[in-house]
Amino acid sequence: MRSFAALLGTLVLALPALAQTPSTGDIVRTKLGPVRGEMVTEPGASARIFRGIPYAAPPVGPLRWKPPQPVRAWTEVRDATKWADRCPQVQSNMGIATPISEDCLYLNVVTAATKPGEKRPVMVFYHGGGLTTGTGNSTTYNHPKLASKGAVVVTVNSRLGPFGYMAHPALAAEGRGSGNFGTLDIRQSLEWVRDNIAAFGGDPNNVTIFGESGGGAKVTSQLASPLSHGLFHRAVVQSGSALVTAQRNTSREAAEARGVAVAAALGAPQGPGALVAMRAAKWQDVIAAANTAKFVAGVTVDGDIIPAPINTIFAQGKQAKVPLIVGANEGEASLRTDVPEMARLHSAAGAPTWVYNFSQLPLGWRREKGCVAFHGLELAYVFGAIPMGLTSPTTQGLAGGGGCSARPPEHDAEDARVSDEASTIWVQFARSGNPSVAKLVTWPRYTAADQAYLDIGAPLSVKRRIETAYVAPPAGAQRIPGTPAP
């Protein structure tokens, strides 16, 4: 069992503020109240961004370890030009330098629509971090490129670690949510999208959920949970498909044992007083207790929100049978394991499925012998954040996992082209449910007989058998905690 602290190595690609040019944006009237955003401009792309919009009430005090509750409406124009707080997590050198608090159930919207009701495809992104760290408050994730190509992008913060994924017998006695409060937060964010995204020019009947690493696990949880079916219409899992394997099953009993250990480390009494003491504790003390107890955040099979092991749900064809893209990067061993497993199970259920391998390296790393595309590298390309995303401290910290040097790499026109192609393909999938783009690429659906996948590199190329795409990083490369060993 990995420790709570060990999960810090899982990807959280959140950059410091980039050189964006802000100006006053229009006011958008949501069903809860008006918000004012601002225009941001990067080379070749402009869009309005609305930061820190609440989608649930602050989960503080008696609402700690409770399902997300409705937001109280407001009448005055809300300033949506500043990031909200990150959810409680261990401090690290990863993630944007915003404050941390339990008042963190907020999302951000990026749109180039000029009026409500334009019915643009909606792309809702869930950040990585092993369900333990991270934030959606990233200038990479909220880059205007995808919006400039016609999508309305939503990035979400949800409860993490013991606040989002701790189970306990006393919590189960209170009702729904024990072990899956973070999973319910994700669902609540999708309800907000359904009810409000048209005001930002989005189509609530055309919603794609996508996520990387731990964000891929969040997407998988929504595919598996019957409570979320109908709230989204397509899905993309980037380097985060391990929940479909039988080995990643977290039973209610195992989850509750972890929660009891956290309560003991916190010094909470046994019996009815346990929750009172646990809710009265400072969030920093809860995080410290989770670390002491070696707590591991995981989606819990509770018989309700997640009614059965996720592998079983997929094997029985009971997941949301929406169009799916699933894949990973060239230097990730998941190409040999959970990526083909998710593709096999989802396509066997009759759902359209596409598989990819991301192999592109920026110019500087292309020149380095043995360097291969590592965990998280694709994000800068998919979001159009080239070259800024490549200089992120997080990207630099992850580079060792691919045997690449930890210094900002050179980039060239090839990198810009691959980024433009990847972002175009992702938006096309969100728009139509098919990632093929006329005059760019015909991406065949995955079938057990054909086993086609798209290699996203220069050039784009269709190949067969995704498990053969894996290229082992050189000996001595620093493996990312939480990812399969080569």
Secondary structure, 3 states (H helix, E strand, C coil): CCCCHHHHHCCCCCCCCCCCCCEEEEEEECCCCEEEEEEEEECCEEEEEEEEEECCCCCCHHHCCCCCCCCCCCCCCEECCCCCCECCCCCCCCCCCCCECCCCCEEEEEECCCCCCCCEEEEEEECCCCCCCCCCCCCCCCCCHHHHCCCEEEEECCCCHHHHHCCCHHHHHHCCCCCCHHHHHHHHHHHHHHHHHHHHCEEEEEEEEEEECHHHHHHHHHHHCCCCCCCCCEEEEECCCHHHCHHHCEEHHHHHHHHHHHHHHHCCCCCCHHHHHHHHCCHHHHHHHHHHCCCCCCCEECCCCCCCCHHHHHHCCCCCCCCEEEEEECCCHHHHCHHHHHHHHHHHCCCCEEEEEECCCCHHHHCCCCCCCCCCCHHHHHCCCCCHHHHCHHHHHHHHHHCCCCCCCCCCHHHHHHHHHHHHHHHHHHHHCCCCECCCECCCCCCCCCCEEEEECCCCEEEECHHHHCCCCCCCCCCCCCCCCC
